[in-house]
């Protein structure tokens, strides 16, 4: 019995070649915006590929262990995104939240984050991080998620941030707290009712009351 013959037009197309390591890294970076070296290793890609791509100009090193496609522009708040990529339970707070909301004149070098009291401290060397411990409503209330460079970044809203400054005035300074209150009020960043609510949550309503009353008198 004769073997069946196939015309050239009926031949199956050869399977596409598997993606290269570089293609796989770029695909991951597009999905996650900021790419951790750990993400690459977990996909079975040697970490040396990242260094090779940085040298070739197809990837940029944002900070230690954090990368992004070279054509991507990063915002002035990229450090907040970097920290939250590495510390998913963190909430940006205090001086970093003031800076994000453009309240006051603080230009913090460190990224200030709040973490649950029971959470272990993330090992982040760059950017520098200041950790504040919170629990209960003080950690969960007043949180708004913002997207920064494609990363979900939880940040306390302006009213909660001002209340936090008074709660942690021994860390940020009472003068900073008062400045934030006055500047935020002048910019209409919050209402007095919001300030009172978060002051009660933070248990600083007695501390804040005379300053708030002087604004709304």
N, C-alpha and C positions, 0 to 999 in steps of 0.2 A: 504494500500500500504506500502510495507516494506521500511524502511529508507535506503538510500544508505550507503554502508559501504566503508571505505577507508582502504587500506592496510597500514601498518606502514611506508613502504617506500615512500608513496605519501604524507605524512604529511608535511605541509609547515614548513620551519625552523623558529624558533622563531626570532623576530627582535633582532638585536644586542643591548646591553645595551647602554644608552646614555653615551657619554664621561664624565669622571669625570672632576671636576674643574681643577685638576692638569694637566690632559691630554690636556684640552682646552688651558691652559696657555702655555704649552710647544709647542703646535701647533702654537699659536700666535707668540711666541718667535722665532720659526724657520722661520716664514714668514717675520718678521720685524727686525730680528737680535738683535736690542736693543729694549726692551719692556718697555714702560712707564706704571706706575701704572694706569694712566688715561685710557690707551687703554684697560686694563683688566676690569675696572669698566664699561666702555662703552659697553662691551660684556656681562654685567650682572653677572660678577664674583666678589664675595666679595674680597676686597683688602686684607683681612686677609689671604687669600690663599697664597699670595706672601710671607709673613713672614713665614708661615708654610713650604713652599717649600724651602726657604733659610735655615731654621733650619734643614730640612731633607737632604740638600745637593744636591737637584735637580735643584736649581736655585742659581745664584750668584747676589748679589746686587752690581752694578757697582758704583752707587752714589745715592743720594737722589732721589727716584722715578724712577730709571732706573735699569732694570734687564736684565740678559742674561742667557741662559742655562749654567749649571755649567761646562760642558765639553768644552765650547768654549774658545779658547785662544783669548785674546784681544791684540791689537797692542799698541805701545807706543803713538799713536795719538788718543787713545780712547776718550780723553776729547773733541776733535774736533767733533767727531761723537755724543757724548752726547749732546753738545750744539746745533748742527744742527737738532737733533731729536726734541728738544724743541723749536727751533726757525727756522722754515723752510725757512724764508726769509733772513736768515743771510748768509753772505759771509765771510769766514775766511780771515783775512787781517793782514797787518803790521807784528808785531813781531811773531805772530803765523804762518803766511804764510812763513816768513823767516825760521823759525824753520822747518816747513814741507819740504821746498825746500832745507834745509841744506845749507843755505847761512848765513855767519856771525857767530857770537859766542853767540847770544842771547839765553837765556833759560827762556822764559817767564813763570811766574807762572799763570797769567791770560790767558784766551782764548780771543784773539782779534777778534772781528767781526764787519763787516760793515752792517748797516741797512738803509733802506730808511728813509728819513727825517721825513716822516709822520707816520712811524710804531711805535707802542707802544713798550716800553722796555720789554723784556721777564723777568719773575720773576724766575731767576735761582740763587740759593744760592751756589751750588757746581756743577761743578767747577766754580771758580770765572771768571767773564766775564768783558771785557772792550769793550764798544760800541762806534763805530765811525759812524757818520752820513754822508751819501753820497747820491747823486741823479744823474739822467741822465746817461750819458755815463760813468761817474766816478764810478758808481755802477754796470753797466751792461757789460762794456768792459773788456776784459782780464780775464774773469772768466772761469775756467776749473773745471769740476766736477770729483772728485775722489771718489772711493769707499773705505771707511774705516770701517772695521768691519761690512761689509754688509750695511752700511748707505751711502746714497748719500751726499757728502760733497762738496759744492762749495768753491773753493779757488782761489784767484787771482794768476795769473801766475807770474814768477819771475820778469819780466820787469815791470809789473804793480805794483807789491809790492814795488820795489825800488822807483818808481815814487811816490807812496803813502807815503813812508817814508819821502821823501823830502817835500811833501805837508803838512804832519803832523809832521814835524821835531820838533815843539814845544812840541809834546807829546812823541816822541820816542828819540829825541836828534839828532842833526846834525852829531855827531860823529858816531852814529849807521847808519845813512843814508849813509854816505860816506863809512863806512866799508862794508855795504851791496852792494853798487855799485861796489866797487873794488873787493870784493870776488866773486860776481856773474859774473863779467867780466872775472876774472881769471879762473873761472870754465866753461866759455862759456855757461852760463845759458840763455843768451839773446844776441841779436844783437843791435848795436847802433841805427839802424832804429826803432827797437821796443821801445827802451828807449825814443827816440825823440817823437814817436807817443803818448805814454802814458804820457810823460811830458806835451805835449800840452793839452791832455784831462784833466790832473790835474792842468793845468795852472801854471806849475813850470818850463817851458822850460828855462826861463831866469836864474832861480836859478841853474838848473842842468847843463846848457851848459858848464861852465868852468870846471866842474868836469868830464863831459863826454869827452870833448876835450882833457883833460890831459891824458885820458886813450888811446885814439885812435891816438894821435899825433905821 
